């Protein structure tokens, strides 16, 4: 029995395969290396997470800092409160003689109706030298309520002072007032510049084959002073527009007006058309260049403009043409009324038309209060690209329109074209 156990033990020892000490040492090193690698990997992952978390925290802190100090980074003409934004609305530059829109506006930036007390309003315009050219104040305290995400004009300089003219120069607009006992101050710098413009004009968008048209030198004086001009020698020619500049041959030349040269005076805010003569255009349809040169106050000016010679091309019955008005529907006594009349081309083809007559009329009770007619002495060729519009009339280029009494007035527009007539009318309501 004992011998059998010994035999089994011996057999078990024979079947057991032990490892050498060198191999055991190698495996132990490998296990330690694997453990170290896993540890390092986990350590790197933890460090990356910590770094990203730190960056997020720093970013949030930086955002909060910027948000809290945002008022320091906004322009001087904008001020934010917890519920409202106050702002001076004005362009950076204005051409002298154009409408100078300057407003002080408040906007409710919350999604609920808000109110605030408003008092001690002051508004003034001064030159960069500190000279005040306009000043207005309203000390009375008022409660103002504004709907959610709505805006309101606190003060409209143009509406309150329609005849005030700001001369060329650089100015600062100041406005200050109290909102819920908090002082709000706004400042904006603007520049008003004068512009005396000269341009050779045909007053036509295109030319009919073989048509002869008058050519004008238009001088626009957008300055506060009357200006005198001396027109010397001048010349105008028509060249082929499809040829290279150095190869283009002269097709026709201006037949000059003998009385054009001489001295002229253009009043401030006005424009003058000087008839230079008449130009005969070719019979062939195509693109051409009209080149003009002239001496004005002993200074040489040169102009080149592209012109198109084409027959009249428009949709039958003017189905795709309509009048688009940009007008004021409601106005007040003494306030400026403006209107722009456009023709819209809704077709996918270009339109070449001829305007034979235009009437713009404002009436009341069958009597005309304002009436403007154009093109009585000449037809005008107009070109309207596909899906585009063309300005036909701008009341500000004609005269100032104001109403002296309240009530309802009727605006009527009539455009007589080569292929038909376009008409439009609307009601104007004049309040106090």
SULNORFEN-V806966 format. One record per helix or strand. SS is the DSSP state (2 for helix, 1 for strand). FROM is the first residue (numbers start at 0). TO is the last residue. Records with the same first field share a line. If there is no record, write none. Layout:
# SULNORFEN-V806966
SS = FROM-TO / FROM-TO
This chain:
# SULNORFEN-V806966
2 = 1-14 / 20-67 / 69-72 / 156-159 / 315-317 / 394-396
1 = 77-79 / 83-88 / 92-94 / 102-107 / 113-126 / 131-137 / 141-145 / 150-155 / 168-178 / 181-192 / 194-200 / 206-206 / 211-221 / 226-239 / 249-252 / 254-255 / 261-265 / 270-279 / 285-295 / 298-308 / 312-312 / 320-326 / 329-331 / 335-336 / 338-344 / 350-363 / 366-373 / 379-383 / 387-393 / 400-401 / 406-416 / 419-430
